[in-house]
């Protein structure tokens, strides 16, 4: 019985900078920073952190006031999510559609041009007006909708290891941007911080973002701890491991595939492939290596399972064929050892077809870990 086709979503883009980030290589910005030279990542992050009971009481009082229909001008200015400093009331700045659009465009153009002063000025003006990216009127503004999920990542792509990256990313998250924002290949804010050794940003994310996705994997099956280790950022690595992030997390897809080999043939094949498909949809198990450095495609080849190899190669979260296991062997090395001539040829043909299709991506992929 033929397995599922696995056509679940479009393949991600092939932006060179993004692919370098995924493979653990340098997260190169797409534009140079402005003439303002950022300083080292040693400045402290000012933070207002009232007791949890005070924060809860302030929010309850504010929500109760809204329920009673208090005037909109009595905007709650208590401690906001992510332990953000209290915002000033909006009465100090006249906010209308024209003002809002002008400042949104200022921030957008600043992010596009990597203009440090322009970005910081626009963000501060939003803060002075008591605005947040996750609340009205910014939340529904057509030109500002992308800020929640993209602005922190763009800042980290521009400034990388500099202190301004920590300062701006922290400010944006405090103002409602997503702490779990990610790029096209699912590198999160935490992964960028781990890549560049931004200890203060990691500290902020771990301490002040309760919904932080600690264990998320990027497209290449790497979590933040694995990225920190690959780039020699031992201080960040220690913080992440202490937070519970594993350097060798178990791969549920490999475990299921090996434990149910007999189900992938015969009458139960369709059901087995459906279960495997759902596991791969849950997270990026495709390229998460086991304790020996082998990913799921290695296991399919070692089991000489032609249909499993074809199934994996057809998925949008395609296998990384450039990987080598702890014995420094590639999946092609193991395929060449298959004794059955027909199976060997069919498996190698499937692997070559995928490699040919993804060659433009592989050309930009960094192989430093």
C-alpha positions as CSV (number, residue, x, y, z in Angstrom):
1,X,0.0,0.0,0.0
2,X,1.3,3.4,-0.9
3,X,2.1,5.9,1.9
4,X,0.6,9.3,2.3
5,X,2.0,11.9,0.0
6,X,2.7,14.3,2.8
7,X,1.9,17.5,0.9
8,X,1.2,19.6,3.9
9,X,2.5,23.0,3.2
10,X,4.7,25.0,0.8
11,X,8.5,24.6,1.0
12,X,10.1,27.4,3.0
13,X,11.9,30.2,1.1
14,X,15.5,29.9,0.2
15,X,16.8,33.2,1.7
16,X,20.6,32.7,2.1
17,X,20.7,34.5,5.5
18,X,17.8,32.4,6.9
19,X,19.4,29.1,5.8
20,X,22.7,30.1,7.3
21,X,20.8,30.7,10.6
22,X,19.2,27.2,10.4
23,X,22.4,25.3,9.9
24,X,24.0,27.0,12.8
25,X,26.1,29.3,10.6
26,X,26.4,33.1,11.0
27,X,23.0,34.9,11.1
28,X,24.0,37.5,8.6
29,X,21.9,40.7,8.4
30,X,20.5,41.7,5.1
31,X,21.6,45.2,5.5
32,X,24.4,47.0,7.3
33,X,23.8,48.8,10.6
34,X,23.5,52.5,10.6
35,X,26.4,54.8,11.4
36,X,25.6,54.6,15.0
37,X,28.0,52.1,16.5
38,X,26.3,49.7,18.9
39,X,28.2,48.9,22.1
40,X,29.0,45.5,23.6
41,X,26.2,43.5,25.2
42,X,27.1,44.5,28.8
43,X,24.6,47.2,29.6
44,X,21.9,46.3,32.1
45,X,18.3,46.1,31.0
46,X,16.1,48.4,33.1
47,X,13.2,46.4,34.4
48,X,10.2,47.1,36.6
49,X,9.2,43.9,38.4
50,X,6.5,44.5,41.1
51,X,5.3,41.4,43.1
52,X,3.0,39.1,41.2
53,X,0.1,39.9,43.7
54,X,0.4,43.6,42.9
55,X,0.4,42.9,39.1
56,X,-2.6,40.7,39.4
57,X,-4.5,43.3,41.5
58,X,-3.7,46.1,39.1
59,X,-5.0,44.1,36.2
60,X,-8.2,43.0,37.9
61,X,-9.0,46.6,38.9
62,X,-8.4,47.8,35.4
63,X,-10.6,45.0,33.9
64,X,-13.3,45.7,36.4
65,X,-13.2,49.4,35.4
66,X,-13.7,48.5,31.8
67,X,-16.6,46.4,32.7
68,X,-18.2,49.3,34.5
69,X,-17.8,51.4,31.4
70,X,-15.2,53.9,32.6
71,X,-14.0,56.5,30.0
72,X,-11.4,55.3,27.6
73,X,-9.0,58.0,28.8
74,X,-8.5,56.2,32.1
75,X,-6.1,53.8,30.4
76,X,-4.5,51.2,32.8
77,X,-0.9,52.0,33.3
78,X,0.1,49.3,35.6
79,X,2.7,46.6,34.9
80,X,2.1,45.1,31.5
81,X,2.8,41.5,30.3
82,X,6.5,40.5,30.3
83,X,7.2,42.7,33.3
84,X,7.2,45.8,31.0
85,X,7.7,49.2,32.6
86,X,4.5,51.1,33.1
87,X,3.4,53.0,30.0
88,X,2.4,56.7,30.2
89,X,-1.2,57.5,29.4
90,X,-2.0,58.4,25.9
91,X,-3.4,61.9,26.7
92,X,0.2,63.2,26.5
93,X,0.3,62.5,22.7
94,X,-2.4,63.2,20.2
95,X,-2.8,59.9,18.4
96,X,-4.9,59.9,15.2
97,X,-4.8,57.9,12.1
98,X,-2.4,60.2,10.4
99,X,0.1,60.2,13.3
100,X,-0.2,56.4,13.7
101,X,0.4,55.7,10.0
102,X,3.4,58.1,9.9
103,X,5.0,56.4,12.8
104,X,4.3,52.9,11.6
105,X,5.9,53.7,8.3
106,X,8.8,55.3,10.1
107,X,9.4,52.0,12.0
108,X,9.0,49.9,8.9
109,X,11.4,51.9,6.9
110,X,13.9,52.0,9.8
111,X,13.8,48.2,10.1
112,X,14.2,47.8,6.3
113,X,17.2,50.2,6.2
114,X,18.8,49.1,9.5
115,X,18.6,52.7,10.8
116,X,19.3,52.4,14.5
117,X,18.3,55.9,15.6
118,X,15.1,55.8,13.5
119,X,14.0,52.5,14.9
120,X,14.7,53.5,18.5
121,X,12.9,56.8,18.0
122,X,9.8,55.2,16.5
123,X,9.6,52.6,19.2
124,X,10.0,55.1,22.0
125,X,7.3,57.4,20.5
126,X,4.9,54.5,20.5
127,X,5.8,53.8,24.1
128,X,5.4,57.5,25.0
129,X,1.9,57.3,23.5
130,X,1.0,54.3,25.6
131,X,0.7,52.1,22.6
132,X,1.4,48.3,22.3
133,X,1.7,46.2,19.2
134,X,-0.7,43.6,20.5
135,X,-3.5,46.1,21.3
136,X,-5.6,48.6,19.4
137,X,-5.1,50.7,17.4
138,X,-1.7,49.2,16.5
139,X,-2.9,45.6,16.5
140,X,-5.3,46.1,13.6
141,X,-3.4,48.7,11.7
142,X,-2.8,47.1,8.2
143,X,0.8,48.4,8.1
144,X,1.7,47.3,11.6
145,X,0.2,43.8,11.7
146,X,3.6,42.2,10.8
147,X,5.5,43.8,13.7
148,X,4.3,41.4,16.3
149,X,5.9,38.4,14.7
150,X,8.7,40.0,12.6
151,X,10.1,43.0,14.4
152,X,12.2,41.2,17.1
153,X,13.6,38.8,14.5
154,X,14.5,41.6,12.1
155,X,16.3,43.5,14.9
156,X,18.3,40.4,15.8
157,X,19.2,39.8,12.1
158,X,20.5,43.4,11.8
159,X,22.5,43.8,15.0
160,X,23.4,40.2,15.9
161,X,25.7,40.2,18.9
162,X,25.6,43.9,19.7
163,X,24.0,45.4,22.8
164,X,21.4,47.3,20.6
165,X,20.0,43.9,19.6
166,X,19.3,43.1,23.2
167,X,17.9,46.5,24.0
168,X,15.6,46.7,21.0
169,X,14.4,43.1,21.1
170,X,13.6,43.4,24.8
171,X,11.7,46.7,24.3
172,X,9.7,45.3,21.4
173,X,8.7,42.2,23.4
174,X,7.8,44.3,26.4
175,X,5.5,46.3,24.1
176,X,3.6,43.3,22.9
177,X,5.7,41.7,20.1
178,X,5.8,37.9,20.2
179,X,8.6,36.4,22.4
180,X,8.3,33.3,20.2
181,X,8.6,35.1,16.9
182,X,10.6,33.2,14.3
183,X,11.9,33.5,10.8
184,X,11.0,31.5,7.7
185,X,12.9,28.5,9.0
186,X,11.6,28.6,12.5
187,X,14.6,30.1,14.2
188,X,13.1,31.8,17.3
189,X,14.2,34.9,19.2
190,X,15.7,32.5,21.8
191,X,17.7,30.7,19.1
192,X,19.1,34.0,17.7
193,X,20.1,35.0,21.3
194,X,21.8,31.6,21.7
195,X,23.6,31.9,18.4
196,X,25.1,35.3,19.2
197,X,25.7,34.8,22.9
198,X,23.2,37.5,24.1
199,X,23.2,36.5,27.7
200,X,21.0,39.4,28.9
201,X,18.4,38.8,26.3
202,X,18.3,35.1,27.2
203,X,18.0,36.1,30.9
204,X,15.1,38.3,30.0
205,X,13.3,35.7,27.9
206,X,13.7,33.0,30.6
207,X,12.7,35.2,33.5
208,X,9.9,37.4,32.0
209,X,8.3,35.5,29.2
210,X,6.2,32.7,30.8
211,X,4.9,31.5,27.5
212,X,8.3,31.1,25.9
213,X,8.6,28.0,23.8
214,X,11.8,26.6,25.3
215,X,11.9,23.3,23.5
216,X,11.0,24.4,20.0
217,X,13.0,22.9,17.1
218,X,14.0,24.9,14.0
219,X,13.7,23.5,10.5
220,X,17.0,21.6,10.9
221,X,15.9,19.9,14.1
222,X,18.0,22.1,16.4
223,X,16.9,23.7,19.6
224,X,18.4,26.8,21.3
225,X,20.8,24.8,23.5
226,X,22.1,22.9,20.5
227,X,22.7,26.2,18.7
228,X,24.5,27.7,21.7
229,X,26.8,24.7,22.0
230,X,27.6,24.7,18.3
231,X,28.7,28.3,18.5
232,X,30.7,28.0,21.7
233,X,28.4,30.2,23.9
234,X,29.0,28.3,27.1
235,X,27.4,30.8,29.4
236,X,24.2,30.9,27.4
237,X,24.3,27.1,27.1
238,X,24.5,26.7,30.9
239,X,21.4,29.0,31.3
240,X,19.4,27.0,28.7
241,X,20.4,23.6,30.2
242,X,19.4,24.8,33.6
243,X,16.1,25.9,32.2
244,X,15.5,22.3,31.1
245,X,16.4,22.4,27.4
246,X,18.0,19.1,26.3
247,X,21.1,18.8,24.1
248,X,19.9,15.5,22.7
249,X,16.1,15.5,22.9
250,X,14.4,12.2,22.0
251,X,12.9,12.0,18.5
252,X,9.4,10.6,18.7
253,X,9.2,10.0,15.0
254,X,12.3,7.8,15.0
255,X,11.1,5.9,18.1
256,X,7.7,5.2,16.4
257,X,9.3,4.2,13.1
258,X,11.7,1.7,14.6
259,X,9.2,0.3,17.1
260,X,6.5,-0.3,14.4
261,X,8.5,-1.7,11.5
262,X,6.0,-4.4,10.7
263,X,3.1,-2.0,10.5
264,X,4.7,-0.1,7.6
265,X,3.9,-2.9,5.2
266,X,0.7,-4.8,4.4
267,X,-2.7,-3.9,5.7
268,X,-1.6,-1.5,8.4
269,X,0.7,0.6,6.2
270,X,-1.7,3.5,5.6
271,X,-2.4,3.8,9.3
272,X,1.3,3.7,10.2
273,X,2.2,6.4,7.7
274,X,-0.7,8.6,9.0
275,X,0.7,8.3,12.5
276,X,4.2,9.2,11.3
277,X,2.8,12.1,9.3
278,X,1.1,13.5,12.4
279,X,4.3,13.2,14.4
280,X,6.2,15.1,11.8
281,X,3.5,17.8,11.7
282,X,3.9,18.3,15.5
283,X,7.4,19.6,15.3
284,X,10.6,19.4,13.2
285,X,11.5,15.7,14.0
286,X,12.6,15.3,10.4
287,X,16.2,16.5,10.9
288,X,16.5,15.9,14.7
289,X,19.4,13.4,15.1
290,X,19.4,10.5,17.5
291,X,22.3,9.7,19.9
292,X,24.4,8.4,17.0
293,X,23.8,11.4,14.8
294,X,21.3,9.7,12.5
295,X,18.1,11.4,11.4
296,X,14.9,9.7,10.3
297,X,16.0,9.4,6.7
298,X,19.1,7.4,7.9
299,X,16.8,5.0,9.6
300,X,14.6,4.6,6.6
301,X,17.7,3.8,4.4
302,X,19.2,1.4,7.0
303,X,15.9,-0.5,7.0
304,X,16.0,-0.6,3.2
305,X,12.5,0.8,3.2
306,X,12.0,2.3,-0.3
307,X,8.5,3.6,0.4
308,X,9.5,5.3,3.6
309,X,12.4,7.0,1.8
310,X,10.1,8.3,-0.9
311,X,7.5,9.4,1.7
312,X,10.2,11.5,3.6
313,X,11.6,13.0,0.4
314,X,8.2,14.2,-0.7
315,X,7.5,16.2,2.4
316,X,7.9,19.9,2.5
317,X,10.0,19.6,5.7
318,X,12.5,17.6,3.6
319,X,15.4,15.7,5.0
320,X,18.8,17.4,5.2
321,X,20.9,15.1,3.0
322,X,24.1,17.0,3.9
323,X,24.2,15.6,7.4
324,X,26.7,13.0,8.6
325,X,26.4,10.8,11.6
326,X,29.0,10.3,14.3
327,X,30.8,7.9,12.1
328,X,31.1,10.7,9.5
329,X,28.9,8.8,7.0
330,X,26.2,10.3,4.9
331,X,22.9,8.7,4.0
332,X,24.3,8.1,0.5
333,X,27.1,6.1,2.1
334,X,24.6,3.7,3.8
335,X,22.4,3.5,0.7
336,X,25.4,2.3,-1.4
337,X,25.8,-0.6,1.0
338,X,22.4,-2.1,0.3
339,X,22.7,-5.6,-1.1
340,X,19.5,-5.7,-3.1
341,X,20.2,-4.1,-6.4
342,X,16.6,-2.9,-7.0
343,X,16.2,-1.4,-3.6
344,X,19.6,0.2,-3.7
345,X,18.8,1.9,-7.1
346,X,15.3,3.0,-6.1
347,X,16.5,4.5,-2.8
348,X,19.5,6.3,-4.3
349,X,17.3,7.6,-7.1
350,X,14.8,9.1,-4.6
351,X,17.7,10.7,-2.6
352,X,19.3,12.1,-5.8
353,X,16.0,13.6,-6.9
354,X,15.6,15.4,-3.6
355,X,19.2,16.6,-3.7
356,X,18.8,17.9,-7.2
357,X,15.6,19.8,-6.3
358,X,17.1,21.4,-3.2
359,X,20.6,22.3,-4.7
360,X,20.0,26.0,-4.6
361,X,19.3,25.8,-0.9
362,X,22.3,23.6,-0.2
363,X,24.6,26.2,-1.9
364,X,23.9,28.7,0.8
365,X,23.8,26.3,3.8
366,X,26.6,26.6,6.3
367,X,28.2,23.4,7.6
368,X,30.0,24.6,10.8
369,X,28.3,22.1,13.0
